[in-house]
């Protein structure tokens, strides 16, 4: 679904200054539109709960939405077919840093299959 298709809906957004808030406001502005922001909250869980209560639609990552516990119904997720909505994430560690066993395990979990372990 394209972003322009949902711009007539009310939105529940993460707080101003969050990456998703900045991206969506800029995306709407590039289309010459404004978002109808009904509410701004501080967590993905709050976005999902308010969307579930019918306050408006929300924009959050699929992974984050699926991890929200205790919802009466699982969220209905619709992928945005927009280049700005795709994330290319990186793992960053300080060069020469000695990582704890926990950090090594975390990096190994986040980088499955590439065989590279940062120590």
C-alpha positions in Angstrom: 0.0 0.0 0.0 1.2 3.5 -0.8 1.6 6.1 1.9 -0.6 8.5 -0.1 -3.5 6.0 0.2 -3.7 6.4 4.0 -3.1 10.2 4.4 -6.8 10.9 4.9 -6.9 8.8 8.1 -6.2 10.0 11.6 -2.9 8.8 13.0 -1.5 7.8 16.4 2.2 8.6 16.2 5.3 8.1 18.2 6.5 11.3 19.8 8.0 14.2 17.8 11.7 13.6 17.4 11.4 9.8 16.9 12.7 8.6 13.6 9.4 7.3 12.4 7.7 10.6 13.2 10.3 12.5 11.3 10.2 10.2 8.3 6.4 10.2 8.1 6.0 14.0 8.5 8.7 14.5 5.7 7.0 11.9 3.5 3.6 13.6 3.8 5.2 17.0 3.2 6.9 15.7 0.0 3.4 14.8 -1.2 2.2 18.3 -0.3 0.0 16.9 2.5 -0.2 17.0 6.3 -0.8 14.2 8.7 -3.9 14.3 10.9 -2.1 13.4 14.1 -4.7 12.6 16.7 -2.3 11.6 19.4 1.4 11.3 20.0 2.7 8.7 22.5 6.1 7.5 23.8 6.1 3.8 22.9 5.2 1.3 20.2 3.0 -0.5 22.7 1.0 2.7 23.3 0.6 3.2 19.5 -0.7 -0.4 19.1 -3.1 -0.1 22.1 -4.5 3.2 20.8 -4.9 1.9 17.3 -6.7 -1.2 18.8 -9.0 1.2 20.6 -10.0 2.9 17.3 -8.2 6.2 17.9 -6.5 6.1 14.5 -4.0 4.2 12.4 -0.3 4.0 13.3 3.1 3.5 11.7 5.4 1.2 13.5 7.8 -1.5 12.5 6.4 -5.0 11.8 8.8 -6.6 14.3 7.9 -4.1 17.1 4.2 -4.5 16.5 4.3 -8.3 16.7 6.2 -8.1 20.0 3.5 -6.1 21.9 2.1 -8.4 24.5 -1.4 -8.5 26.0 -3.4 -7.1 23.1 -6.9 -8.4 22.9 -6.4 -9.0 19.1 -3.2 -9.2 17.1 -2.7 -6.0 15.1 -3.6 -5.9 11.4 -0.4 -5.1 9.6 -0.2 -3.6 6.2 3.2 -3.1 4.5 4.0 0.3 3.1 5.3 0.1 -0.4 7.6 3.1 -0.1 11.4 3.3 -0.3 11.6 5.4 2.8 9.7 2.8 4.8 12.4 0.2 4.2 15.1 -0.1 6.8 18.7 -1.0 6.3 20.0 -1.5 9.8 23.6 -2.0 10.9 25.3 -3.4 14.0 27.9 -0.9 15.4 30.6 -1.7 17.9 33.6 0.4 18.8 36.7 -0.6 16.9 39.0 -2.6 19.1 36.4 -3.0 21.8 36.4 -6.2 23.8 32.8 -7.4 23.9 31.3 -9.2 26.8 30.0 -12.8 26.2 26.5 -11.4 26.1 27.4 -8.8 23.5 29.1 -11.4 21.3 26.0 -13.6 21.6 23.8 -10.7 20.6 25.9 -9.8 17.6 25.9 -13.5 16.5 22.1 -13.7 16.9 21.7 -10.5 14.8 24.1 -11.7 12.1 22.9 -15.3 11.5 24.7 -17.2 8.8 27.5 -14.8 7.9 30.1 -16.6 10.2 31.6 -13.3 11.4 31.9 -12.9 15.1 33.1 -9.7 16.6 35.3 -10.1 19.7 
